[in-house]
């Protein structure tokens, strides 16, 4: 079955530590996205990528970094510069062409120790 | 700044009731309006609306868009406990060739038996 796999489901970060969230898709989608969701708020865009080796900052990119070395994979690193990283992180993908909806993974919940 | 506002933020009804969820938007770049259902993890796609006045329907759920008044509604008839979820509305626009979603805060719907 095609889908988006995010891992781990839960992640704990110590102060000053970088952590990387994994996102893999087998939908053959060109475009991939990372969102952050805080309680009582909608999703906010962190980074997005339309093709391999290319990505752009979203609305809240500070303290985060990404890479897109393979079409299937779009990992997100939460750096120590992100002072309030506790949130639910969602990865999505979509076709780059036509007007198609984005499909989401099951998310990673990140907490601070 | 693009803005999507949902109301109410929270709604509690009894099983069998009909509910209407609202979504208004102020955006500079409109391509379509999307509705998602989020239970505990991944938002799942419900509807994509691009044209005014054309109702989209799936079982007990339906949705319509008014591009003149800049709003959309999601109706759920004969509600069931399985309809309990957060319903997210998002505007889809194109920024530098990439699809960009701007989400509302979501409406938390609780169906009591």
Interface residues (C-beta under 8 A of the other chain):
Chain A: X4 X31 X33 X40 X41 X42 X43 X44 X45 X48 X50 X56 X58 X90 X94 X99 X100 X101 X102 X103 X104 X105 X106 X107
Chain B: X4 X9 X31 X32 X34 X36 X41 X42 X43 X44 X45 X48 X50 X88 X90 X92 X96 X97 X98 X99 X100 X101 X103 X104 X105 X106
